[in-house]
Amino acid sequence: MSTPAPGPRQSRSHRRRRSPAVSIVLVVVGMVVLFAAGFGLSVIIRGAGGTDAGGGGATTAPAPTGTSQAPEPCVTVTVTPGAGLPTPSQVTTNVYNSTDRAGLAAGTAEELQTRGFIIGTIDNDPLGRAVSAPAEIRHGPAGLASATLMSFYIPGSVLVDDARTDATIDTVIGAAFTAVAPQSEVDAALLAPSPSPSGPGCPTPTPTTQAPPPTGAADPDTSGTAPAP
């Protein structure tokens, strides 16, 4: 007796028995796909985050250690040269002759005294040096203002800081000296406004003074007899 062929009912039943396995495969494949997609997305996110974190350092370099700040300002102001200077009656000066012109120190001292200066010693230059300028005004730190005032009375004078401790000055008459400036010219020069740089950013001015030679320099008078001061 032959076995009858399965009918449609049996085929549908057979397909129903296979469908759970297919579903499991599909679920597994889906999970793998989702895992791969999630892993790739996380890599992209981490890469983007690293670019952002590092991008700031790449595009904007940190300021190097010790970077200098903006320079301090230096402005030009108008000043009056005579501001802060003493009056002649507050200045004591010795008057010395460094030339071979007899009586030059005495005559200059007399003129300076009529202008109000207090005159100390009148003599030939004790340093015995030749001064080519109209005068060499020797002073210490305390006598700088007094020496500056004297330079208005003898234009072209050279100021020399000899580190003395008092406020007296030495006015040493030189070869280029002609006369003490008229008082009207002195007053005009002291009151004339002039520009002056001011502020912490201004360059340090170059000193215009020079140190005197040691005592005992050769006497400029070669005749063997010193002239009268």
Residue frames as qw, qx, qy, qz and C-alpha x, y, z in Angstrom:
[[0.000, 0.893, 0.449, 0.000, 0.00, 0.00, 0.00],
 [0.438, 0.402, -0.003, 0.804, 1.50, 3.35, -1.03],
 [0.252, -0.515, -0.427, 0.699, 1.84, 6.30, 1.37],
 [0.241, 0.858, 0.421, 0.169, -0.32, 9.22, 0.31],
 [0.404, 0.376, -0.039, 0.833, 1.50, 12.48, -0.61],
 [0.191, -0.427, -0.497, 0.731, 1.31, 15.18, 1.99],
 [0.141, 0.797, 0.536, 0.240, -1.38, 17.66, 1.44],
 [0.146, 0.720, -0.003, 0.678, -1.33, 21.41, 1.65],
 [0.603, -0.766, -0.021, -0.222, -1.93, 21.31, 5.38],
 [0.882, -0.289, 0.041, 0.370, 1.28, 19.37, 5.92],
 [0.551, 0.443, 0.055, 0.705, 3.36, 21.85, 3.77],
 [0.156, -0.808, -0.003, -0.568, 2.13, 24.84, 5.78],
 [0.785, -0.619, 0.024, -0.022, 2.89, 23.01, 8.97],
 [0.843, 0.017, 0.034, 0.536, 6.40, 22.29, 7.75],
 [0.304, 0.621, 0.017, 0.723, 6.98, 25.95, 6.87],
 [0.452, -0.807, -0.007, -0.381, 5.75, 27.01, 10.28],
 [0.881, -0.411, 0.005, 0.235, 8.27, 24.70, 11.91],
 [0.694, 0.197, 0.060, 0.690, 11.17, 26.37, 9.99],
 [0.067, 0.846, 0.149, 0.507, 10.19, 30.01, 10.55],
 [0.571, -0.817, 0.028, 0.074, 11.54, 30.34, 14.16],
 [0.765, -0.195, 0.236, 0.566, 15.07, 29.46, 13.00],
 [0.403, 0.555, 0.285, 0.670, 14.92, 32.03, 10.24],
 [0.244, -0.917, -0.158, -0.275, 13.70, 34.61, 12.70],
 [0.709, -0.624, 0.093, 0.316, 16.59, 33.88, 15.03],
 [0.661, 0.116, 0.286, 0.684, 19.06, 34.28, 12.16],
 [0.156, 0.753, 0.278, 0.576, 17.49, 37.54, 11.15],
 [0.467, -0.879, -0.082, -0.050, 17.61, 38.79, 14.74],
 [0.753, -0.388, 0.177, 0.500, 21.28, 37.85, 15.05],
 [0.511, 0.368, 0.316, 0.710, 22.11, 39.52, 11.75],
 [0.079, -0.874, -0.248, -0.411, 20.22, 42.61, 12.82],
 [0.611, -0.772, 0.003, 0.176, 22.07, 42.73, 16.12],
 [0.711, -0.108, 0.248, 0.649, 25.40, 42.44, 14.32],
 [0.300, 0.611, 0.321, 0.658, 24.43, 45.24, 11.97],
 [0.309, -0.907, -0.167, -0.233, 23.26, 47.43, 14.84],
 [0.729, -0.564, 0.083, 0.379, 26.46, 46.72, 16.82],
 [0.614, 0.147, 0.284, 0.721, 28.61, 47.60, 13.84],
 [0.087, 0.766, 0.291, 0.567, 26.66, 50.78, 13.25],
 [0.501, -0.859, -0.098, -0.035, 26.89, 51.75, 16.92],
 [0.750, -0.353, 0.156, 0.537, 30.63, 51.03, 17.04],
 [0.471, 0.385, 0.303, 0.733, 31.24, 53.08, 13.91],
 [0.133, -0.865, -0.250, -0.414, 29.17, 55.95, 15.28],
 [0.637, -0.744, -0.022, 0.200, 31.09, 55.90, 18.56],
 [0.693, -0.062, 0.223, 0.683, 34.40, 56.04, 16.65],
 [0.238, 0.632, 0.312, 0.669, 33.14, 59.01, 14.67],
 [0.373, -0.886, -0.188, -0.200, 31.97, 60.78, 17.84],
 [0.721, -0.550, 0.073, 0.414, 35.29, 60.18, 19.61],
 [0.587, 0.192, 0.281, 0.735, 37.18, 61.41, 16.58],
 [0.029, 0.782, 0.279, 0.556, 35.07, 64.53, 16.39],
 [0.549, -0.830, -0.098, 0.020, 35.55, 65.15, 20.11],
 [0.738, -0.306, 0.156, 0.581, 39.33, 64.74, 19.80],
 [0.412, 0.464, 0.297, 0.726, 39.40, 67.13, 16.87],
 [0.205, -0.881, -0.214, -0.368, 37.48, 69.71, 18.87],
 [0.673, -0.708, 0.007, 0.214, 39.70, 69.28, 21.89],
 [0.676, -0.200, 0.284, 0.650, 42.86, 69.34, 19.87],
 [0.378, 0.671, 0.384, 0.509, 41.59, 71.78, 17.32],
 [0.217, -0.972, -0.090, -0.035, 41.66, 74.63, 19.77],
 [0.607, -0.601, 0.315, 0.414, 45.31, 73.92, 20.43],
 [0.630, 0.182, 0.497, 0.569, 46.06, 73.63, 16.73],
 [0.240, 0.767, 0.368, 0.468, 44.36, 76.81, 15.62],
 [0.188, -0.908, 0.102, -0.361, 45.21, 78.98, 18.63],
 [0.691, 0.154, -0.522, 0.476, 48.66, 78.36, 20.03],
 [0.532, -0.768, -0.297, 0.198, 48.99, 79.14, 23.74],
 [0.092, 0.949, -0.219, 0.206, 50.94, 82.26, 24.58],
 [0.748, 0.204, -0.474, 0.418, 54.57, 81.33, 25.23],
 [0.614, -0.655, -0.283, 0.338, 55.90, 81.72, 28.73],
 [0.454, -0.430, 0.059, 0.778, 57.44, 85.13, 29.29],
 [0.306, 0.622, 0.475, 0.542, 55.55, 86.94, 26.53],
 [0.218, -0.083, -0.194, 0.953, 56.20, 90.67, 27.00],
 [0.113, 0.733, 0.594, -0.311, 53.32, 92.95, 27.83],
 [0.337, 0.833, 0.260, 0.352, 52.40, 96.05, 25.91],
 [0.495, 0.155, -0.228, 0.824, 55.08, 98.75, 26.30],
 [0.191, -0.679, -0.442, 0.554, 54.52, 101.49, 28.81],
 [0.339, 0.867, 0.299, 0.210, 53.47, 104.81, 27.26],
 [0.461, -0.264, 0.028, 0.847, 55.88, 107.64, 26.54],
 [0.187, 0.873, 0.435, 0.115, 54.25, 111.01, 25.97],
 [0.417, 0.246, -0.016, 0.875, 55.65, 114.41, 25.11],
 [0.232, -0.843, -0.446, 0.189, 54.78, 117.19, 27.50],
 [0.281, 0.752, -0.035, 0.596, 55.61, 120.88, 27.46],
 [0.654, -0.545, -0.303, 0.429, 57.86, 122.00, 30.28],
 [0.051, 0.974, -0.120, 0.186, 59.44, 125.25, 31.39],
 [0.718, 0.320, -0.454, 0.419, 63.23, 124.80, 31.68],
 [0.054, 0.485, -0.462, 0.741, 63.50, 126.98, 34.76],
 [0.756, -0.449, -0.104, -0.465, 60.85, 125.08, 36.72],
 [0.933, -0.329, -0.116, 0.094, 62.35, 123.53, 39.83],
 [0.648, 0.331, -0.236, 0.645, 65.70, 125.32, 39.54],
 [0.434, -0.613, -0.350, 0.559, 67.05, 127.41, 42.43],
 [0.163, 0.983, 0.054, 0.070, 67.53, 131.17, 42.29],
 [0.557, 0.568, -0.364, 0.485, 71.09, 132.56, 41.97],
 [0.271, -0.674, 0.400, -0.559, 70.98, 133.61, 45.64],
 [0.895, -0.288, 0.250, -0.230, 70.68, 129.93, 46.55],
 [0.917, 0.316, -0.073, 0.233, 73.78, 128.88, 44.58],
 [0.394, -0.806, 0.375, 0.234, 77.35, 128.97, 45.87],
 [0.868, 0.463, 0.020, 0.179, 79.97, 128.64, 43.15],
 [0.528, -0.547, 0.337, 0.555, 83.74, 128.64, 43.02],
 [0.580, 0.807, -0.002, -0.110, 85.09, 130.33, 39.90],
 [0.677, -0.381, 0.456, 0.433, 88.24, 128.94, 38.30],
 [0.402, 0.783, -0.294, -0.372, 90.30, 129.96, 35.28],
 [0.872, -0.033, 0.450, 0.190, 91.51, 127.13, 33.04],
 [0.626, 0.718, 0.106, 0.287, 92.97, 129.43, 30.38],
 [0.611, -0.092, -0.082, 0.782, 96.07, 131.60, 30.11],
 [0.005, 0.685, 0.239, 0.688, 93.93, 134.75, 30.02],
 [0.290, -0.043, -0.582, 0.758, 94.81, 136.60, 33.19],
 [0.212, 0.088, 0.325, -0.917, 91.98, 137.85, 35.39],
 [0.419, -0.143, -0.656, -0.611, 89.28, 135.79, 33.63],
 [0.430, -0.387, -0.801, 0.155, 88.04, 134.06, 36.79],
 [0.160, -0.341, -0.414, 0.829, 88.02, 137.29, 38.80],
 [0.231, 0.095, -0.236, -0.939, 86.08, 139.20, 36.15],
 [0.473, -0.225, -0.740, -0.423, 83.56, 136.39, 35.67],
 [0.367, -0.369, -0.750, 0.409, 83.07, 135.99, 39.42],
 [0.004, 0.244, 0.215, -0.946, 82.35, 139.70, 39.76],
 [0.394, -0.023, -0.440, -0.807, 79.72, 139.53, 37.02],
 [0.507, -0.276, -0.807, -0.125, 78.09, 136.43, 38.51],
 [0.246, -0.306, -0.621, 0.679, 77.99, 138.12, 41.91],
 [0.208, 0.138, -0.009, -0.968, 76.07, 141.05, 40.46],
 [0.530, -0.115, -0.612, -0.576, 73.51, 138.50, 39.17],
 [0.717, -0.453, 0.100, -0.521, 72.98, 137.21, 42.70],
 [0.892, 0.046, -0.431, 0.125, 75.28, 134.18, 42.91],
 [0.601, -0.762, 0.242, 0.013, 77.25, 133.53, 46.09],
 [0.615, 0.638, -0.436, 0.156, 80.95, 133.41, 45.17],
 [0.873, -0.459, 0.057, 0.153, 83.34, 131.10, 46.96],
 [0.600, -0.442, 0.374, 0.552, 86.95, 130.58, 45.87],
 [0.541, 0.830, -0.058, -0.119, 88.42, 132.49, 42.89],
 [0.475, -0.567, 0.606, 0.291, 91.55, 130.86, 41.51],
 [0.374, 0.423, -0.706, -0.427, 93.16, 129.02, 38.62],
 [0.890, -0.050, -0.285, -0.353, 91.72, 125.58, 37.92],
 [0.523, -0.576, 0.607, -0.163, 92.99, 123.30, 40.71],
 [0.903, 0.123, 0.411, 0.030, 92.81, 120.35, 38.31],
 [0.188, -0.607, 0.499, 0.589, 95.01, 122.19, 35.84],
 [0.522, 0.278, 0.758, 0.276, 93.14, 120.89, 32.84],
 [0.044, 0.128, -0.362, -0.922, 92.44, 122.65, 29.55],
 [0.367, 0.528, 0.693, -0.326, 88.72, 123.31, 29.07],
 [0.194, 0.100, 0.560, 0.799, 87.77, 123.99, 25.45],
 [0.092, -0.700, -0.672, -0.224, 84.07, 124.71, 26.14],
 [0.084, -0.752, -0.006, -0.653, 82.89, 128.11, 27.41],
 [0.351, -0.537, 0.553, -0.531, 82.86, 126.59, 30.89],
 [0.563, -0.061, -0.824, 0.014, 82.96, 123.29, 32.71],
 [0.501, -0.507, 0.199, -0.673, 80.55, 123.20, 35.63],
 [0.427, 0.095, -0.876, 0.204, 81.53, 120.58, 38.18],
 [0.576, -0.357, 0.154, -0.719, 78.95, 119.39, 40.68],
 [0.066, -0.050, 0.975, -0.206, 77.74, 116.52, 42.80],
 [0.121, -0.463, -0.848, -0.227, 74.25, 114.99, 42.95],
 [0.160, -0.708, -0.520, 0.450, 73.09, 117.68, 45.38],
 [0.074, -0.603, 0.107, 0.787, 74.32, 120.46, 43.11],
 [0.367, 0.267, 0.743, 0.491, 72.87, 119.29, 39.80],
 [0.118, 0.857, 0.499, 0.046, 70.06, 121.88, 39.81],
 [0.221, -0.861, 0.090, 0.449, 72.54, 124.65, 40.64],
 [0.396, -0.264, 0.624, 0.620, 74.86, 123.55, 37.84],
 [0.309, 0.540, 0.711, 0.327, 71.92, 123.48, 35.43],
 [0.005, -0.945, -0.265, 0.193, 71.02, 127.05, 36.39],
 [0.318, -0.680, 0.346, 0.563, 74.61, 128.20, 35.82],
 [0.465, 0.099, 0.704, 0.527, 74.55, 126.65, 32.33],
 [0.236, 0.830, 0.490, 0.125, 71.89, 129.21, 31.36],
 [0.160, -0.941, 0.079, 0.289, 74.24, 132.03, 32.36],
 [0.111, -0.599, 0.670, 0.424, 77.14, 130.54, 30.41],
 [0.867, 0.358, 0.093, -0.333, 75.55, 128.84, 27.36],
 [0.713, 0.524, -0.465, 0.026, 77.49, 125.93, 25.94],
 [0.284, -0.594, 0.677, -0.328, 78.82, 124.86, 29.32],
 [0.673, 0.067, -0.731, -0.087, 79.55, 121.20, 30.00],
 [0.664, -0.561, 0.229, -0.438, 78.21, 119.70, 33.22],
 [0.554, 0.302, -0.753, 0.186, 80.54, 117.26, 34.98],
 [0.783, -0.554, -0.054, -0.278, 79.47, 115.17, 37.96],
 [0.369, 0.523, -0.674, 0.367, 82.52, 114.77, 40.20],
 [0.696, -0.334, -0.635, 0.021, 80.55, 113.04, 42.99],
 [0.097, 0.270, -0.471, 0.834, 81.14, 115.74, 45.59],
 [0.243, -0.417, -0.851, 0.205, 78.86, 115.47, 48.60],
 [0.005, 0.537, 0.370, -0.759, 77.80, 119.10, 49.04],
 [0.429, 0.753, 0.498, -0.027, 75.68, 121.41, 46.86],
 [0.072, -0.785, 0.248, 0.563, 78.46, 123.81, 45.83],
 [0.807, 0.523, 0.226, 0.157, 79.56, 123.97, 42.21],
 [0.435, -0.459, 0.335, 0.699, 82.76, 124.91, 40.40],
 [0.553, 0.810, 0.169, -0.102, 82.42, 127.17, 37.38],
 [0.605, -0.341, 0.425, 0.580, 85.62, 126.58, 35.43],
 [0.400, 0.808, -0.038, -0.431, 86.02, 129.16, 32.66],
 [0.785, 0.065, 0.510, 0.344, 87.23, 127.65, 29.38],
 [0.348, -0.160, 0.425, 0.820, 88.83, 128.78, 26.14],
 [0.062, 0.465, 0.660, 0.586, 85.52, 129.38, 24.31],
 [0.181, -0.722, -0.537, 0.396, 84.18, 131.72, 26.99],
 [0.241, 0.510, 0.215, 0.797, 83.27, 135.24, 25.85],
 [0.180, -0.283, 0.282, -0.899, 80.92, 136.67, 28.48],
 [0.171, 0.289, 0.841, -0.424, 78.13, 135.88, 30.89],
 [0.049, 0.491, 0.703, 0.513, 74.83, 135.95, 29.00],
 [0.191, -0.282, 0.064, -0.938, 72.65, 139.06, 29.44],
 [0.250, 0.107, 0.779, -0.565, 70.00, 138.61, 32.11],
 [0.617, 0.339, 0.027, -0.710, 67.20, 139.19, 29.58],
 [0.590, 0.323, -0.678, -0.295, 68.44, 136.23, 27.51],
 [0.099, 0.104, -0.928, 0.343, 68.74, 134.07, 30.62],
 [0.425, 0.197, 0.522, -0.713, 65.19, 134.91, 31.70],
 [0.668, 0.359, -0.248, -0.602, 63.81, 134.18, 28.21],
 [0.466, 0.279, -0.836, -0.081, 65.61, 130.83, 28.08],
 [0.057, -0.022, 0.864, -0.500, 64.39, 129.82, 31.53],
 [0.484, 0.318, 0.437, -0.689, 60.77, 130.61, 30.64],
 [0.461, 0.344, -0.545, -0.610, 60.74, 129.28, 27.08],
 [0.856, -0.023, 0.397, -0.330, 58.42, 126.21, 26.88],
 [0.255, 0.489, -0.784, -0.285, 60.02, 123.16, 25.35],
 [0.905, -0.042, -0.254, -0.338, 58.83, 119.60, 24.58],
 [0.112, -0.498, 0.822, -0.250, 60.06, 116.86, 26.85],
 [0.657, -0.067, -0.709, -0.249, 59.35, 113.09, 26.77],
 [0.355, -0.345, 0.590, -0.637, 57.69, 111.84, 29.92],
 [0.903, -0.054, -0.033, -0.426, 56.49, 108.41, 31.08],
 [0.713, -0.410, 0.567, 0.028, 57.85, 105.00, 32.05],
 [0.851, 0.337, 0.365, 0.170, 58.19, 103.96, 28.43],
 [0.286, 0.937, -0.196, -0.024, 60.56, 106.77, 27.46],
 [0.846, 0.247, -0.268, 0.389, 64.12, 105.79, 26.55],
 [0.602, -0.666, -0.065, 0.436, 66.82, 106.59, 29.06],
 [0.315, 0.940, -0.128, 0.027, 68.65, 109.74, 27.92],
 [0.820, 0.202, -0.202, 0.495, 72.33, 109.43, 27.16],
 [0.465, -0.759, -0.116, 0.441, 74.39, 111.25, 29.81],
 [0.460, 0.826, 0.008, 0.326, 76.05, 114.40, 28.48],
 [0.351, -0.875, 0.328, -0.065, 78.44, 114.84, 31.36],
 [0.789, 0.359, -0.435, 0.244, 81.95, 113.53, 31.52],
 [0.762, -0.582, -0.121, 0.256, 84.16, 112.58, 34.41],
 [0.063, 0.946, -0.317, 0.023, 87.04, 114.95, 35.13],
 [0.731, 0.356, -0.513, 0.276, 90.60, 113.65, 34.88],
 [0.730, -0.467, -0.362, 0.342, 92.44, 112.81, 38.09],
 [0.209, -0.972, 0.072, 0.086, 93.91, 115.63, 40.10],
 [0.556, -0.520, 0.471, 0.446, 97.41, 116.49, 39.02],
 [0.686, 0.572, 0.374, 0.252, 96.76, 116.84, 35.29],
 [0.532, 0.069, 0.124, 0.835, 99.19, 119.00, 33.38],
 [0.003, 0.705, 0.239, -0.668, 98.78, 122.77, 33.81],
 [0.581, 0.683, 0.395, 0.200, 97.55, 124.30, 30.52],
 [0.050, 0.982, -0.169, -0.063, 99.81, 127.31, 31.06],
 [0.919, 0.147, 0.000, 0.366, 103.12, 126.33, 29.41],
 [0.243, 0.846, -0.191, 0.435, 104.90, 129.56, 30.16],
 [0.573, 0.030, -0.610, 0.546, 105.94, 128.31, 33.59],
 [0.026, 0.061, 0.432, -0.899, 103.98, 131.07, 35.37],
 [0.043, 0.562, 0.826, 0.015, 100.30, 130.60, 36.07],
 [0.004, -0.481, -0.222, -0.848, 98.15, 133.58, 35.02],
 [0.205, -0.025, 0.506, -0.838, 96.21, 135.55, 37.55],
 [0.147, 0.380, 0.912, -0.046, 92.83, 133.92, 38.12]]
